[in-house]
Each structure stands twice: as structure tokens, then as C-alpha cells.
Amino acid sequence: MNLRGVFPAITTPFSDDTRRVDVEALTRNADRWMTTGLRGLVVLGSNGEAPLVDEVESDTVIETVRSSVPTDRILIAGTGRESTQAAIAAAQRAAALGADAVLVRTPSYFKPQLTPSAFVDHYTAVADASPAPVLLYNFSALTGVTLVTDVVASLAEHPNIVGMKESGSDIGYVSSLVDATPDDFILLVGSAPTFYASLLSGAAGGIMALACVVPDHCVELFELVRSNRLVEARELQGRLTPLARLVTRAHGVPGLKAALDLLGFQGGRARPPFQPLEAAAVSDLRRELDALEVSITSQIGARF
């Protein structure tokens, strides 16, 4: 399985009336993303509001998006859960619904007990039982826990653990992961502001919120680095970074969904306890999209 390239960590649209997963909107979004050069789609990650959807909704999202992702592209489904048993069950259901790989975020609730050996045992059990290849998922800024390099190196020896998503911006950590794991272990990064630097450090691609909004720009940056056109790649990174920061650290999922609405996707409101985005934040997003000369076909008036 070729996991090198750019994946968007896609959002989960909810209907305005029932506030359940909007299957039609999700299908339209997925179909549109599949007209670009993206390697595939990632559902039920942090930007998919995975902790805020139930198991039935999770299965609906995977099944819906699978129908839009052709067989020459990759569907990755987030299946992280707090218990090992639940993570195994989620991975098995995702594989049965057509996911090509599963993205398993770290458990994080019982932080003092989540020792390196606990993580090794957890991921080993999931990988042993999962019919689909497993990607580790480290997002310390949200979870408060970290998969240390030695743990990743140990888990990389498992035949069904094929890679990892690292969502932080610590290039030193990214480099240490690349150095400590085999050449066929795929490291995908989630920090768009440091995407260029991460690729230079050996990352194989990215799973990024920004790729939902400007997929062609993100793919172009990836290809420029692969072609060793580094001056052009660095310049493009500089242009993308302000928007990347807005749809991640500054405004999070509501900001990402608002940007999608501005571009004619079905973003909509994030599920509570997220709060609606303020008008000033929408203006900031519009300004950065204009700076990138991205065509705005706003659907945002009825939502914000």
C-alpha cells in the first residue's frame, strides 16, 4: 500500500435540522476532493470530530466516504478509543466497511498509567487483531500524552503497524522518528505550517486540515519537494502558513468548517461543545483565501 502523499483530515458535516451526520453533504464533499491530486481521504480524525460522534455515526461516515474513494486511492479511518477492546472493535468494523488502513490515536484519559509499556501493549493488541494496517496517531497538544521515539521504534517492528501520524510541529521529534524506524515505515505529519521542513526531514507526506481547503496547493508543495525544487517549495510554504494557522491552532474545527463553507463545500457548524465562529474570524479566513487567490463561492451566509 502506497501511503506517500497528501491526505486531508476531512470534516464531518451535520444536518442543520437533525444535527446528525449529513450523508449527502459528506458524499458531495468527498466526491469533490477526489477530483484533486490527493492520495486519498482520512475520516474520523480530530478534524472529523471523532470524539463527538457515536459508533453508529462513525460507521456511517466510513461507509459513505468509501463509496466516493476509488480503489486506486486510500481511505484511512480513525479508530482510536480509550480502551484497547473498543479500539480493536472499531478497527475491525472499519476494515469490514472498506477502510484501507486505520489511524489509532493514543488513549489519554488515565495519563499517569499510560506508560511506554502500556502503549506498546495497547498498539500490539490492536495491530494483532486489526484486519487493516495500523497507523499510530500522536497528537500531544490535544491528548497530553506522547509516543516517545523508543516506543514508536519498537512498534514499527510489528508487521501490521505500517506508519504513524505525528500532529506536532517539533521537527527534531519528526527527525528522530524517521531515524529510529525502518525505511518502509511511513511517517505522515499533521502540521501544515511545518510541512516543508517535515518533508525535508524525511516525512513521507501529510494528513492535514489545510489539505481540505487548498488540496492542490498542498499537493504542489509535496511535489516541489520531491522534485528538489526547494526554493519554490519554501516560497509556497510561506504563502500557505497564515491560512494553515487559522484553520488549526487559531480557530480549530469551527474555523476549518467555515473555510470550507466559503469555498462551496458543506462545512456547517461543529458539534457542541464547539461554539459558532465569530464574524471577525470568518473575515480573517476570507482574507487569507483571497491572498492565495482561491475562488470563494460562499455558502456561509445562512450558517454564520
Residue pairs with C-beta under 8 A, 6 or more apart in sequence:
1 74
1 100
1 101
1 133
1 162
2 39
2 74
3 39
3 74
3 101
3 135
3 162
3 163
3 186
3 188
3 204
3 205
4 39
4 186
4 204
4 205
5 38
5 39
5 40
5 204
5 205
5 219
5 222
6 37
6 38
6 39
6 205
6 206
6 208
6 211
6 215
6 218
6 219
6 222
7 38
7 39
7 40
7 41
7 42
7 74
7 76
7 188
7 205
7 206
7 207
7 208
7 211
8 33
8 38
8 41
8 42
8 207
8 208
8 209
8 211
8 212
8 215
9 42
9 45
9 46
9 47
9 48
9 190
9 207
9 208
9 209
9 211
9 212
10 29
10 30
10 33
10 41
10 42
10 43
10 47
10 48
10 65
10 212
11 29
11 47
11 48
11 49
11 212
11 253
11 256
11 257
11 260
11 267
12 21
12 26
12 43
12 44
12 48
12 49
12 53
12 57
12 61
13 21
13 22
13 25
13 26
13 29
13 257
13 266
13 267
13 268
14 20
14 21
14 22
14 268
14 269
14 271
15 21
15 22
15 25
16 268
16 303
19 271
20 57
21 53
21 57
21 60
21 61
21 64
22 266
22 268
23 60
23 64
25 266
25 268
26 61
26 64
26 65
26 266
27 64
27 65
27 67
27 68
28 265
28 266
29 260
29 265
29 266
30 41
30 64
30 65
30 68
30 69
31 68
32 265
33 41
33 212
33 215
34 41
34 68
34 69
34 70
34 73
36 215
36 216
36 219
37 215
37 216
37 219
38 73
38 211
38 215
38 219
39 73
39 74
39 205
40 69
40 73
40 74
40 75
40 76
40 100
41 65
41 68
41 69
41 73
41 74
41 75
41 76
42 48
42 76
42 77
42 78
42 103
42 207
43 61
43 62
43 65
43 75
43 76
43 77
43 78
44 50
44 53
44 58
44 61
44 62
44 77
44 78
44 79
44 103
45 78
45 103
45 105
45 137
45 165
45 207
46 105
46 139
46 142
46 167
46 253
47 209
47 212
47 253
47 256
48 61
48 78
49 253
49 270
49 271
49 274
50 58
50 78
50 80
50 105
52 271
53 61
53 271
55 90
55 93
58 90
58 93
59 93
59 97
62 75
62 77
62 93
62 94
62 97
62 98
62 99
63 97
63 98
65 75
66 75
66 97
66 98
66 99
69 75
74 100
74 101
75 98
75 99
75 100
75 101
76 99
76 100
76 101
76 102
76 103
76 135
76 207
77 94
77 97
77 99
77 101
77 102
77 103
78 102
78 103
78 104
78 105
78 137
79 87
79 90
79 91
79 93
79 94
79 99
79 102
79 103
79 104
80 87
80 90
80 103
80 104
80 105
80 106
80 107
80 137
81 87
81 89
81 90
81 107
82 107
82 108
82 109
83 107
84 107
84 121
84 122
84 125
84 126
87 104
87 107
87 122
87 126
88 125
88 126
88 129
88 130
90 102
91 102
91 104
91 126
91 129
91 130
91 131
91 132
91 134
92 129
92 130
92 131
94 102
94 132
95 102
95 130
95 131
95 132
96 131
99 132
100 132
100 133
101 132
101 133
101 134
101 135
101 162
102 130
102 132
102 133
102 134
102 135
103 135
103 137
103 165
103 207
104 123
104 126
104 134
104 135
104 136
104 137
105 137
105 138
105 139
105 143
106 114
106 119
106 136
106 137
106 138
106 139
106 143
106 145
106 147
107 114
107 122
107 145
108 114
108 143
108 144
108 145
111 144
111 145
114 145
116 148
116 150
116 151
119 147
119 151
119 155
120 151
120 154
120 155
123 134
123 136
123 155
123 158
123 161
124 155
124 158
126 134
127 134
127 155
127 158
127 160
127 161
128 160
130 160
133 160
133 161
133 162
134 158
134 160
134 161
134 162
135 161
135 162
135 163
135 164
135 165
135 186
135 188
136 147
136 152
136 155
136 161
136 163
136 164
136 165
137 164
137 165
137 167
138 146
138 147
138 164
138 165
138 166
138 167
138 168
139 165
139 167
139 168
139 190
140 146
140 167
140 168
141 167
141 168
142 167
147 155
147 164
149 173
149 176
149 177
149 180
150 180
152 164
152 177
152 180
152 181
153 180
153 181
155 161
156 180
156 181
156 182
156 185
162 184
162 185
162 186
163 185
163 186
163 187
163 188
163 204
164 177
164 181
164 185
164 186
164 187
164 188
165 188
165 189
165 190
165 207
166 173
166 174
166 177
166 187
166 188
166 189
166 190
167 189
167 190
167 191
168 190
168 191
169 191
169 193
169 194
171 194
171 197
171 198
171 201
174 187
174 189
174 198
174 201
174 202
174 203
175 201
175 202
177 187
178 187
178 201
178 202
178 203
179 202
181 187
186 204
186 205
187 202
187 203
187 204
188 203
188 204
188 205
188 206
188 207
189 195
189 198
189 203
189 205
189 206
189 207
189 208
190 206
190 207
190 208
190 209
191 198
191 208
191 248
192 206
192 208
192 209
192 210
192 211
192 218
192 240
192 241
192 244
192 248
193 237
193 240
193 241
193 244
193 245
193 248
195 206
195 208
195 210
195 218
195 221
195 222
195 237
195 240
196 221
196 225
196 233
196 234
196 236
196 237
198 206
199 205
199 221
199 222
199 225
199 233
200 225
200 230
205 222
206 218
206 222
208 218
208 244
209 244
209 247
209 248
209 256
210 217
210 218
210 240
210 243
210 244
210 247
210 248
211 218
211 219
212 247
212 256
212 259
212 260
212 265
213 243
213 247
213 256
213 259
213 260
213 263
213 289
213 294
214 240
214 243
214 292
214 294
217 236
217 239
217 240
217 292
218 240
220 236
221 233
221 236
221 237
221 240
224 230
224 232
224 233
224 236
225 233
239 291
239 292
240 292
242 288
242 291
243 259
243 285
243 288
243 289
243 291
243 292
246 255
246 259
246 281
246 284
246 285
246 288
247 255
247 256
247 259
247 285
248 255
248 256
250 281
250 284
251 258
251 277
251 281
251 284
251 285
252 274
253 270
253 274
254 269
254 270
254 274
254 275
254 276
254 277
255 277
255 281
255 285
256 267
257 267
257 268
257 269
257 270
257 277
258 267
258 277
258 281
258 282
258 285
258 300
258 304
259 267
259 285
259 289
260 266
260 267
261 267
261 268
261 298
261 299
261 300
261 303
261 304
262 282
262 285
262 286
262 289
262 296
262 297
262 298
262 299
262 300
263 289
263 294
263 295
263 296
263 297
264 297
264 298
264 299
265 299
266 299
267 299
267 303
268 303
269 276
269 303
276 304
277 304
279 304
282 300
282 304
286 296
289 296
290 296
